[in-house]
């Protein structure tokens, strides 16, 4: 990673790395994605289920863990994130699967992954991998610099007409304020937020800090289908931060949280043997 990319990730919370994956690595990722769609886990769901805009999402499938732990050893992300963060160690956390099809899937509402997972610290990173050439208008969008900002409650992804419908709600008041309606504010004033987004080709990878406010744009008739694999990693400066109970299945007591993880208190280092060490 060059110095400019390191500065951009630190300042902005997201960068794009062009030609990050070669054709063989991309094929391995696509194979893992296709397997996960056909063999979904207990956290698989339909975002905005029951609406015409629903789309498939899956998180941390325990049936895919061995396969994905092996996959990440064949990808460059351990070295990339070590360089990007200046971290001596890098661990793989888990995957997320997005499958939008039909030409009318809703955008993924702006959110922070840290609303759903008990994470804090500088050394967290998502690798956003799409298998299509994605136009900028259909790509991932990130609020520049928001990785350094306030922690909001997350949306519950049930109503595409209410992108701020809270996940935790009263259980989080006053600690996690309700998310602002970023899309509505941008519609009124395009300068309300500084949005980062890139058109990407297969092999390009967007790297973002998961505390960043981010969301995936919708599909449309010109770009009807998007297959996206997200791989998540953490480094030395990664600590535990408790959250109210959530429906994500990934919080305390969730499928990745072993007995060692259940003993963690706020501020403890985020560590457990269940996570694959890459560097």
C-alpha positions as CSV (number, residue, x, y, z in Angstrom):
1,X,0.0,0.0,0.0
2,X,1.4,3.4,-0.9
3,X,1.4,6.4,1.5
4,X,-1.4,8.1,-0.4
5,X,-3.8,5.1,0.1
6,X,-2.8,4.9,3.8
7,X,-3.6,8.6,4.3
8,X,-6.9,8.3,2.4
9,X,-8.1,5.3,4.4
10,X,-7.1,7.1,7.7
11,X,-8.7,10.4,6.7
12,X,-11.7,9.3,4.6
13,X,-12.5,5.8,5.9
14,X,-12.5,4.2,2.5
15,X,-10.3,3.6,-0.6
16,X,-10.5,1.7,-3.8
17,X,-7.7,-0.6,-4.8
18,X,-7.6,-1.2,-8.5
19,X,-6.7,-4.7,-9.8
20,X,-6.4,-5.9,-6.2
21,X,-7.4,-9.5,-7.1
22,X,-6.2,-11.4,-10.1
23,X,-8.5,-13.6,-12.2
24,X,-7.6,-16.8,-10.2
25,X,-8.3,-15.1,-6.9
26,X,-11.5,-13.6,-8.2
27,X,-12.7,-17.0,-9.4
28,X,-12.0,-18.4,-5.9
29,X,-14.1,-15.6,-4.4
30,X,-16.9,-16.2,-6.8
31,X,-16.9,-19.9,-6.1
32,X,-17.2,-19.1,-2.4
33,X,-20.0,-16.7,-3.1
34,X,-22.0,-19.1,-5.2
35,X,-21.6,-21.8,-2.6
36,X,-22.8,-19.5,0.1
37,X,-26.0,-18.5,-1.8
38,X,-26.8,-22.2,-2.4
39,X,-25.9,-23.2,1.2
40,X,-27.1,-20.3,3.3
41,X,-26.6,-20.1,7.0
42,X,-28.9,-19.4,10.0
43,X,-28.5,-15.6,9.6
44,X,-29.6,-15.6,6.0
45,X,-32.5,-13.2,5.4
46,X,-34.2,-11.1,2.8
47,X,-33.5,-7.4,3.2
48,X,-36.8,-5.6,3.1
49,X,-38.5,-9.0,3.0
50,X,-42.0,-9.1,1.6
51,X,-41.6,-6.0,-0.6
52,X,-40.9,-5.9,-4.3
53,X,-37.4,-4.5,-3.5
54,X,-36.2,-7.4,-1.3
55,X,-32.7,-8.9,-1.7
56,X,-30.7,-11.8,-0.3
57,X,-28.2,-11.2,2.6
58,X,-26.2,-13.6,4.7
59,X,-23.7,-13.1,7.5
60,X,-21.1,-15.4,9.1
61,X,-22.4,-18.7,7.9
62,X,-21.0,-21.3,10.2
63,X,-21.3,-23.9,7.4
64,X,-19.0,-21.8,5.2
65,X,-16.4,-20.9,7.9
66,X,-13.8,-23.6,7.1
67,X,-14.1,-22.9,3.4
68,X,-13.7,-19.1,3.9
69,X,-10.9,-19.5,6.4
70,X,-9.0,-21.3,3.7
71,X,-10.0,-18.8,1.0
72,X,-8.6,-15.8,2.8
73,X,-5.2,-17.5,3.1
74,X,-5.1,-17.3,-0.8
75,X,-6.0,-13.6,-1.0
76,X,-3.8,-10.5,-0.3
77,X,-5.9,-8.9,2.4
78,X,-3.7,-9.9,5.4
79,X,-0.7,-8.1,3.9
80,X,-2.9,-5.2,2.6
81,X,-4.6,-4.4,5.9
82,X,-1.3,-4.8,7.8
83,X,0.2,-2.2,5.6
84,X,-2.9,0.0,5.5
85,X,-3.2,0.1,9.3
86,X,0.4,-0.3,10.4
87,X,-0.7,-3.4,12.4
88,X,1.7,-6.2,13.3
89,X,-1.2,-8.8,13.2
90,X,-4.3,-9.3,11.1
91,X,-7.2,-11.7,11.7
92,X,-10.1,-12.6,9.5
93,X,-13.5,-12.1,11.1
94,X,-16.3,-13.3,8.8
95,X,-18.1,-12.7,5.5
96,X,-21.3,-11.0,4.3
97,X,-23.2,-11.9,1.1
98,X,-25.3,-9.5,-0.9
99,X,-27.3,-10.8,-3.9
100,X,-29.5,-8.2,-5.6
101,X,-31.4,-9.1,-8.7
102,X,-34.6,-8.3,-10.6
103,X,-33.6,-4.8,-11.5
104,X,-35.5,-3.2,-8.6
105,X,-33.7,-4.2,-5.4
106,X,-33.7,-1.4,-2.9
107,X,-30.5,0.4,-1.9
108,X,-28.9,-0.9,1.3
109,X,-29.7,1.9,3.7
110,X,-26.8,3.9,5.1
111,X,-25.6,2.3,8.3
112,X,-22.5,1.5,10.4
113,X,-21.5,-2.2,10.9
114,X,-20.6,-1.2,14.4
115,X,-24.3,-0.8,15.2
116,X,-24.6,-4.5,14.8
117,X,-21.3,-5.9,16.1
118,X,-19.4,-5.2,19.3
119,X,-16.4,-3.6,17.7
120,X,-14.4,-0.5,18.2
121,X,-10.8,0.6,17.4
122,X,-8.9,1.8,14.3
123,X,-7.9,-1.6,12.9
124,X,-11.1,-2.8,11.3
125,X,-11.7,-3.2,7.6
126,X,-14.2,-4.6,5.1
127,X,-13.1,-5.7,1.6
128,X,-16.1,-5.1,-0.7
129,X,-15.8,-7.4,-3.8
130,X,-18.2,-7.3,-6.7
131,X,-18.2,-9.7,-9.6
132,X,-19.7,-7.4,-12.1
133,X,-18.5,-4.1,-13.6
134,X,-20.5,-1.8,-11.3
135,X,-21.4,1.8,-12.5
136,X,-20.9,4.5,-9.9
137,X,-24.6,5.1,-9.6
138,X,-25.1,1.4,-8.5
139,X,-22.0,1.1,-6.3
140,X,-21.2,1.3,-2.7
141,X,-21.5,4.8,-1.1
142,X,-19.6,6.0,2.0
143,X,-19.9,9.2,4.0
144,X,-16.4,10.6,3.9
145,X,-14.7,10.8,7.3
146,X,-17.7,9.3,9.2
147,X,-15.5,6.5,10.6
148,X,-14.3,9.1,13.1
149,X,-17.8,10.3,14.0
150,X,-20.7,9.4,16.2
151,X,-22.1,5.9,16.8
152,X,-25.7,5.7,15.6
153,X,-28.4,3.1,16.1
154,X,-28.6,1.0,13.0
155,X,-31.6,0.6,10.6
156,X,-33.5,-2.7,10.8
157,X,-33.8,-3.0,7.1
158,X,-37.5,-3.9,7.1
159,X,-39.1,-0.9,5.4
160,X,-37.4,0.6,2.3
161,X,-39.5,3.8,2.8
162,X,-38.0,4.3,6.3
163,X,-34.2,3.9,6.1
164,X,-33.8,5.0,9.7
165,X,-36.2,2.5,11.4
166,X,-34.1,1.6,14.5
167,X,-32.5,-1.8,15.2
168,X,-32.1,-1.3,18.9
169,X,-34.7,1.4,19.6
170,X,-35.5,2.2,23.2
171,X,-32.9,-0.2,24.4
172,X,-30.2,2.0,23.0
173,X,-31.5,5.4,24.1
174,X,-29.7,7.7,24.8
175,X,-26.5,6.0,23.9
176,X,-27.1,5.3,20.2
177,X,-29.1,8.2,18.6
178,X,-31.4,7.4,15.7
179,X,-29.7,7.5,12.3
180,X,-30.3,10.6,10.2
181,X,-32.1,10.1,6.9
182,X,-29.0,10.7,4.8
183,X,-30.7,10.0,1.5
184,X,-33.5,12.5,2.2
185,X,-31.0,15.1,3.3
186,X,-28.9,14.6,0.2
187,X,-32.1,14.9,-2.0
188,X,-32.7,18.3,-0.4
189,X,-29.1,19.4,-0.5
190,X,-26.5,17.4,-2.5
191,X,-23.7,19.1,-0.5
192,X,-25.2,17.9,2.9
193,X,-22.7,15.0,3.0
194,X,-19.4,14.3,1.1
195,X,-20.1,10.9,-0.5
196,X,-17.3,8.6,-1.7
197,X,-18.2,6.1,-4.5
198,X,-16.4,4.5,-7.3
199,X,-17.3,2.6,-10.5
200,X,-15.5,-0.7,-10.2
201,X,-14.4,-3.5,-12.5
202,X,-14.0,-7.1,-11.5
203,X,-10.8,-7.4,-9.5
204,X,-11.1,-3.9,-8.0
205,X,-11.8,-3.9,-4.2
206,X,-13.2,-1.1,-2.0
207,X,-11.7,-1.2,1.4
208,X,-13.6,0.7,4.2
209,X,-13.7,1.0,7.9
210,X,-16.9,-0.6,9.1
211,X,-17.7,2.4,11.4
212,X,-18.1,4.5,8.3
213,X,-21.7,5.4,7.3
214,X,-22.1,3.4,4.1
215,X,-24.8,1.9,1.9
216,X,-25.1,0.0,-1.4
217,X,-27.0,1.7,-4.2
218,X,-30.0,0.0,-5.7
219,X,-30.1,-2.1,-8.9
220,X,-32.2,-0.8,-11.8
221,X,-33.1,-1.9,-15.4
222,X,-29.7,-0.7,-16.7
223,X,-27.9,-2.7,-14.0
224,X,-30.3,-5.4,-12.8
225,X,-28.0,-7.8,-10.8
226,X,-25.2,-7.4,-8.4
227,X,-23.3,-10.2,-6.6
228,X,-21.1,-8.9,-3.8
229,X,-18.9,-10.7,-1.3
230,X,-17.7,-8.7,1.8
231,X,-14.8,-10.1,3.8
232,X,-14.1,-8.5,7.2
233,X,-10.8,-8.2,9.0
234,X,-9.3,-6.7,12.2
235,X,-5.9,-5.9,13.6
236,X,-4.0,-5.0,16.8
237,X,-6.1,-1.9,17.6
238,X,-9.4,-3.8,17.8
239,X,-11.4,-3.9,21.0
240,X,-14.7,-5.2,22.4
241,X,-17.5,-2.7,22.9
242,X,-20.9,-4.1,24.2
243,X,-24.1,-3.3,22.4
244,X,-27.8,-3.8,23.3
245,X,-29.3,-7.1,22.1
246,X,-29.7,-7.1,18.4
247,X,-31.3,-9.4,15.8
248,X,-28.1,-9.8,13.8
249,X,-27.1,-13.1,15.3
250,X,-23.5,-11.8,15.5
251,X,-23.6,-10.1,18.9
252,X,-22.8,-11.7,22.3
253,X,-24.0,-15.2,22.2
254,X,-24.0,-15.3,18.4
255,X,-22.5,-17.9,16.2
256,X,-18.9,-16.6,16.2
257,X,-18.8,-15.8,19.8
258,X,-17.3,-18.7,21.7
259,X,-16.9,-19.0,25.5
260,X,-13.7,-16.9,25.3
261,X,-15.6,-14.1,23.6
262,X,-18.4,-14.2,26.1
263,X,-15.9,-13.3,28.8
264,X,-14.9,-10.0,27.1
265,X,-15.6,-6.7,28.8
266,X,-15.7,-3.2,27.3
267,X,-12.2,-2.2,26.2
268,X,-10.8,-5.8,26.2
269,X,-8.8,-6.7,23.1
270,X,-11.0,-8.4,20.5
271,X,-9.4,-11.8,20.3
272,X,-10.4,-15.4,20.2
273,X,-9.0,-18.7,18.6
274,X,-12.1,-18.9,16.4
275,X,-10.7,-16.1,14.2
276,X,-8.2,-17.0,11.5
277,X,-4.8,-15.2,12.0
278,X,-3.3,-14.2,8.6
279,X,-0.3,-12.0,9.6
